[in-house]
Amino acid sequence: MNMTQLERMKNGKGFIAALDQSGGSTPKALEIYGVKKTAYANDDEMFDLVHKMRSRIMESPAFTKERILAAILFEKTMDSKVEGLYSADYLWDKKGIVTFLKVDKGLADQENGVQVMKPIPNLQDLLKRAKDRHVFGTKMRSVIKEANEAGIKAVVDQQFAFGKIISGAGLVPIIEPEVDIHAPDKPAAERMLKDELVKHLKALASDTLVMLKLTIPDEDNFYEDLAKFPNVLRVVALSGGYSREEANEKLARNHNLIASFSRALSEGLQVDQSLDDFNNMLDKSIQNIYLASIT
């Protein structure tokens, strides 16, 4: 493990940029960016266009280590190059930004009010490739839609089972049990989730490090004590469908919680913007998210 990167993730000031839209969410991300579905004929062309969008973000003078600690990449982004370097090497060597890899393969159908992850075949091979590409950690997402104890237990059990495998491969897993912002009983779901997280964190081996990526809670600072566990490198927040303004406002009220935003980061960016307009819009987004993250 790169100890410089470990120190940066533990104590650095800033936030995580999530650039990991995958197959299911890519068309929507492109459409918001101003690229219509008629602009590509197949998946290869679609991923080529989204890589150009991500490269434009990564190459921007606004995208620097002064405000951004890390970026989460999709597998195809990890295997693609920016300015002649593989994405993780470009981000670390040129920008000083740590990288994580999205490893989940999407969500299973809803059961007991939740969606656990689909199986992750060939996970060990993917983790080896991530290490070879100089990636620091991973990210995997489940979704909680109702305050259902059995469902929430299943989500957290699965997340930590995979997390131990990932940690054993020398990477730091970001455990992401998202609570849907539209859940009718969101505060109750968050209480159940926190109880399960605490149980698992208490049971972790002392040398197993994890990060937690959680929906911004209804109760301010509800997750603050999770950051005090010695195994928890960082607690980060997803924007979850809130607008950037609302997500920043909620985030700023939570101490020791930093952003790991995807859609909220790229809000307002357009494919046909001039270089100056694109960079200025991204700079404003990054600054606002940064300020909300360091409260």
C-alpha positions as CSV (number, residue, x, y, z in Angstrom):
1,M,0.0,0.0,0.0
2,N,1.2,3.5,-0.9
3,M,1.7,5.1,2.5
4,T,1.8,8.7,1.0
5,Q,-1.7,8.0,-0.5
6,L,-2.8,6.4,2.8
7,E,-1.8,9.6,4.7
8,R,-3.5,11.8,2.2
9,M,-6.8,9.8,2.4
10,K,-6.7,9.9,6.2
11,N,-5.8,13.5,6.9
12,G,-6.0,15.5,3.6
13,K,-8.5,18.3,3.1
14,G,-10.8,18.0,0.2
15,F,-13.3,15.6,-1.3
16,I,-13.7,12.6,-3.7
17,A,-14.8,13.1,-7.3
18,A,-16.9,10.1,-8.4
19,L,-16.3,9.6,-12.1
20,D,-17.6,6.0,-12.2
21,Q,-20.9,6.0,-14.1
22,S,-21.1,2.5,-15.6
23,G,-23.2,0.8,-18.3
24,G,-26.6,1.5,-16.8
25,S,-26.1,5.1,-15.8
26,T,-23.8,6.2,-18.7
27,P,-26.5,7.2,-21.2
28,K,-28.2,9.4,-18.6
29,A,-24.8,11.0,-17.7
30,L,-24.1,11.7,-21.4
31,E,-27.5,13.1,-22.0
32,I,-27.2,15.5,-19.1
33,Y,-23.8,16.5,-20.6
34,G,-25.5,17.2,-23.9
35,V,-24.7,14.1,-25.8
36,K,-27.8,12.5,-27.3
37,K,-28.3,8.7,-27.7
38,T,-28.2,9.2,-31.5
39,A,-24.5,10.3,-31.2
40,Y,-23.4,6.7,-30.6
41,A,-24.3,3.4,-32.3
42,N,-23.0,0.9,-29.7
43,D,-21.4,0.5,-26.2
44,D,-17.9,1.0,-27.5
45,E,-18.8,4.4,-29.0
46,M,-20.7,5.3,-25.8
47,F,-17.8,4.5,-23.5
48,D,-15.4,6.4,-25.8
49,L,-17.6,9.5,-25.5
50,V,-17.9,9.2,-21.7
51,H,-14.1,8.7,-21.5
52,K,-13.7,12.0,-23.4
53,M,-16.0,13.7,-20.9
54,R,-14.1,12.2,-17.9
55,S,-10.7,13.1,-19.5
56,R,-11.9,16.7,-20.0
57,I,-12.7,16.9,-16.3
58,M,-9.5,15.2,-15.2
59,E,-7.3,17.4,-17.4
60,S,-9.0,20.6,-16.3
61,P,-6.8,23.1,-14.4
62,A,-9.7,23.2,-11.8
63,F,-9.2,19.5,-11.1
64,T,-6.3,19.5,-8.6
65,K,-5.1,18.0,-5.4
66,E,-5.6,21.3,-3.5
67,R,-9.3,20.5,-3.4
68,I,-9.7,16.9,-4.6
69,L,-8.3,14.0,-2.6
70,A,-9.3,11.2,-4.9
71,A,-11.3,10.1,-7.9
72,I,-13.5,7.0,-8.3
73,L,-13.0,5.3,-11.7
74,F,-15.1,2.9,-13.7
75,E,-13.2,-0.2,-15.0
76,K,-13.0,1.0,-18.5
77,T,-11.6,4.4,-17.3
78,M,-8.9,2.5,-15.3
79,D,-7.9,0.7,-18.5
80,S,-7.9,3.9,-20.6
81,K,-5.3,6.6,-20.9
82,V,-5.2,10.3,-20.3
83,E,-2.4,12.2,-22.0
84,G,-0.6,8.9,-22.7
85,L,-0.8,7.6,-19.1
86,Y,-3.2,5.1,-17.6
87,S,-5.8,7.1,-15.7
88,A,-4.6,6.2,-12.2
89,D,-1.0,7.1,-13.1
90,Y,-2.1,10.3,-14.7
91,L,-4.1,11.3,-11.7
92,W,-1.4,10.5,-9.1
93,D,1.8,11.4,-11.1
94,K,0.5,14.6,-12.7
95,K,-2.2,15.7,-10.3
96,G,-1.4,14.1,-6.9
97,I,-4.9,12.6,-6.8
98,V,-5.6,9.1,-5.3
99,T,-7.8,6.6,-7.3
100,F,-10.5,4.1,-6.4
101,L,-12.1,1.6,-8.7
102,K,-15.8,0.8,-8.8
103,V,-15.9,-3.0,-8.6
104,D,-19.6,-3.9,-8.2
105,K,-21.6,-5.2,-11.2
106,G,-24.9,-3.4,-10.4
107,L,-27.8,-4.2,-8.1
108,A,-29.9,-7.3,-7.7
109,D,-33.8,-7.0,-7.7
110,Q,-35.4,-5.5,-4.6
111,E,-36.0,-7.9,-1.7
112,N,-36.8,-7.0,1.9
113,G,-36.8,-3.3,1.0
114,V,-33.2,-3.3,-0.3
115,Q,-31.1,-4.1,-3.3
116,V,-28.0,-6.0,-2.6
117,M,-25.2,-6.2,-5.1
118,K,-25.2,-8.8,-7.9
119,P,-22.4,-11.3,-7.7
120,I,-18.9,-10.0,-8.6
121,P,-17.3,-12.7,-10.8
122,N,-13.6,-12.7,-11.2
123,L,-13.2,-10.2,-8.4
124,Q,-9.7,-11.4,-7.5
125,D,-8.5,-10.9,-11.1
126,L,-10.0,-7.4,-11.1
127,L,-8.3,-6.6,-7.8
128,K,-5.0,-7.8,-9.1
129,R,-5.4,-5.6,-12.2
130,A,-6.3,-2.6,-10.0
131,K,-3.1,-3.1,-8.0
132,D,-1.1,-3.4,-11.2
133,R,-2.7,-0.1,-12.4
134,H,-1.6,1.6,-9.1
135,V,-5.2,2.0,-7.8
136,F,-5.5,2.6,-4.0
137,G,-9.0,1.3,-3.2
138,T,-12.4,0.2,-4.5
139,K,-16.0,1.2,-4.3
140,M,-19.2,-0.9,-4.3
141,R,-22.8,0.2,-3.9
142,S,-26.0,-1.3,-2.5
143,V,-29.3,0.5,-2.0
144,I,-31.6,0.6,1.0
145,K,-35.2,1.7,0.1
146,E,-37.0,0.8,3.3
147,A,-36.4,0.5,7.1
148,N,-36.3,-3.3,6.9
149,E,-34.0,-4.9,9.5
150,A,-33.5,-8.2,7.5
151,G,-32.8,-6.3,4.3
152,I,-30.4,-3.8,5.9
153,K,-28.5,-6.7,7.6
154,A,-28.2,-8.5,4.3
155,V,-26.8,-5.3,2.7
156,V,-24.2,-4.7,5.4
157,D,-23.2,-8.4,5.7
158,Q,-22.5,-8.6,1.9
159,Q,-20.6,-5.3,1.9
160,F,-18.3,-6.3,4.6
161,A,-17.8,-9.9,3.2
162,F,-16.5,-8.3,0.0
163,G,-14.7,-5.6,1.9
164,K,-12.6,-8.3,3.7
165,I,-11.6,-9.9,0.4
166,I,-10.6,-6.5,-1.0
167,S,-8.6,-5.5,2.1
168,G,-6.9,-8.9,1.9
169,A,-5.8,-8.0,-1.7
170,G,-4.1,-4.9,-0.4
171,L,-6.7,-2.3,-1.4
172,V,-9.0,-0.1,0.8
173,P,-12.7,-0.8,0.2
174,I,-15.3,2.0,0.2
175,I,-18.4,0.4,1.6
176,E,-21.5,2.1,0.2
177,P,-24.9,1.1,1.6
178,E,-26.9,4.0,0.1
179,V,-30.1,4.9,1.8
180,D,-32.5,6.2,-0.9
181,I,-33.3,9.8,-0.3
182,H,-36.9,9.1,-1.1
183,A,-37.2,6.2,1.4
184,P,-40.5,6.9,3.3
185,D,-38.8,6.0,6.6
186,K,-35.3,7.3,6.0
187,P,-34.4,8.2,9.6
188,A,-35.4,4.8,10.8
189,A,-33.5,3.1,8.0
190,E,-30.4,5.2,9.0
191,R,-30.7,4.1,12.6
192,M,-30.8,0.4,11.6
193,L,-27.9,0.9,9.2
194,K,-25.7,2.6,11.8
195,D,-26.4,-0.2,14.3
196,E,-25.3,-2.8,11.7
197,L,-22.2,-0.8,10.7
198,V,-21.1,-0.5,14.3
199,K,-21.5,-4.3,14.8
200,H,-19.3,-5.0,11.8
201,L,-16.7,-2.3,12.5
202,K,-16.3,-3.7,16.1
203,A,-15.6,-7.2,14.7
204,L,-13.0,-6.1,12.1
205,A,-9.4,-7.3,12.4
206,S,-7.1,-4.4,13.5
207,D,-5.3,-4.4,10.2
208,T,-8.4,-4.1,8.0
209,L,-9.1,-0.6,6.9
210,V,-12.3,0.5,5.3
211,M,-14.0,3.7,4.2
212,L,-17.8,4.3,4.4
213,K,-19.8,6.1,1.8
214,L,-23.2,7.1,3.1
215,T,-26.3,9.1,2.2
216,I,-26.2,12.5,4.0
217,P,-28.3,11.7,7.1
218,D,-31.5,13.5,8.1
219,E,-30.1,14.1,11.6
220,D,-27.0,16.3,11.4
221,N,-23.7,14.6,12.5
222,F,-25.6,11.3,12.9
223,Y,-22.6,9.4,11.5
224,E,-19.8,11.5,13.1
225,D,-18.9,8.8,15.7
226,L,-18.3,6.2,12.9
227,A,-15.2,8.2,11.8
228,K,-13.7,7.6,15.3
229,F,-13.4,3.8,14.7
230,P,-9.7,3.0,14.2
231,N,-10.5,0.9,11.2
232,V,-12.4,3.7,9.4
233,L,-10.0,5.7,7.2
234,R,-12.7,8.2,6.2
235,V,-16.5,8.7,6.1
236,V,-17.7,10.2,2.8
237,A,-21.2,11.3,1.5
238,L,-23.0,10.6,-1.7
239,S,-25.2,13.3,-3.3
240,G,-28.0,10.7,-3.8
241,G,-30.1,12.7,-6.2
242,Y,-30.1,16.0,-4.3
243,S,-29.2,19.0,-6.4
244,R,-25.6,20.2,-5.9
245,E,-26.9,23.2,-3.9
246,E,-29.0,21.1,-1.6
247,A,-26.3,18.4,-1.2
248,N,-23.7,21.0,-0.3
249,E,-26.1,22.7,2.2
250,K,-26.8,19.4,3.9
251,L,-23.1,18.3,3.8
252,A,-21.9,21.5,5.4
253,R,-24.0,20.8,8.5
254,N,-22.2,17.4,9.1
255,H,-18.7,17.5,10.6
256,N,-16.1,14.9,9.5
257,L,-18.2,14.1,6.5
258,I,-16.7,14.9,3.1
259,A,-18.3,14.7,-0.4
260,S,-18.0,11.9,-2.8
261,F,-20.3,13.4,-5.5
262,S,-20.9,12.2,-9.0
263,R,-23.9,13.8,-10.6
264,A,-23.6,16.9,-8.4
265,L,-20.0,17.4,-9.5
266,S,-20.8,17.4,-13.2
267,E,-24.0,19.4,-12.9
268,G,-23.9,22.3,-15.5
269,L,-21.1,20.9,-17.6
270,Q,-21.9,20.7,-21.3
271,V,-20.2,19.1,-24.3
272,D,-20.4,22.2,-26.4
273,Q,-19.1,24.6,-23.8
274,S,-15.9,26.5,-24.6
275,L,-12.8,25.4,-22.7
276,D,-13.0,28.5,-20.5
277,D,-16.7,28.1,-19.8
278,F,-16.2,24.4,-19.0
279,N,-13.3,25.0,-16.7
280,N,-15.0,28.0,-15.0
281,M,-18.2,25.9,-14.3
282,L,-16.1,23.0,-13.0
283,D,-14.0,25.3,-10.9
284,K,-17.2,26.8,-9.2
285,S,-18.6,23.3,-8.6
286,I,-15.4,22.0,-7.1
287,Q,-15.0,25.1,-4.9
288,N,-18.6,24.8,-3.5
289,I,-18.3,21.1,-2.8
290,Y,-14.8,21.6,-1.3
291,L,-16.1,24.3,1.1
292,A,-19.0,22.1,2.2
293,S,-16.6,19.2,2.8
294,I,-14.2,21.0,5.1
295,T,-16.7,22.1,7.7
